[in-house]
């Protein structure tokens, strides 16, 4: 019987130091991308991919995430009394989205440790991991694309994209061979993974992006994996353990545009692009941008 992915894990215990002071009292996952928290984009993607259970790994100071996905009786009552049915529908859609469970990561000891914290809630079945910082704009949700590969391959799948130049040193990098004649030429057979290599040591330009489908054996592997750099349990090391145990891992170059909203410049770019795509904001916002004294090449871009 083929395995099916029903659960999606969101590691959300990080401190968000790159966005201080905004994240001093607010989780970075709750920063609004136009009018929706970053983490909600990922939850909606998981739902569109067929997941019906969300597991969020939280830490100290993250209660606003729980509040966001919970029922807000006072707000709903007020909106209903004032006849604001459109806003009421938006608010209820959030709390009615799907079943959400939470587990506490008391210490931020790396992505591998965050995944391991979800073990009891995941159980003995494959699951997805989504990093909320990576917001992927795609006609078909990135995780859905990966699910279609998993349905046939029945092995762990890692989302990847090509990253050229020195930036490759900020990622986990695949040593992988393209699988010809299948999966639209977008799948790779992973031979090894290297965490944040120097550019001269990178085995390829295929960087691991924040979407994973993992088999439950990753939990046993992570338990045996020693702590790595900075005293953290790296998911990349656990995945390398799966390879050593003879499990297949695929890389998948998804179709779509990835926005790194965990970076200030990436967050600003994503805000502009998502706003321009909105039918209620795009035309007026585009007019405003054209009115600014911009560089010639940017003016030409906006005029295109």
Secondary structure by P-SEA (a helix, b strand, c coil): cbbbbcbbbbbccccccccccccccccccccccccccaaaaaaaaaaaacccbbbbbccccaaaaaaaacccaaaaaaaaaacaaaaaaaaaaaaaccbbbbbbccccccaaaaaaaaccccccccbbbbcccccccccccaaaaaaaaaaccccbbbbbbbbcccccccccccccccccccccccccccccccccccccccccccccccccccccaaaaaaaaccccccccccaaaaaaaaaaabbbbbbbbccbbbbccccaaaaaaaaaaaaaacccccaaaaaaaaaccccaaaaaaaac
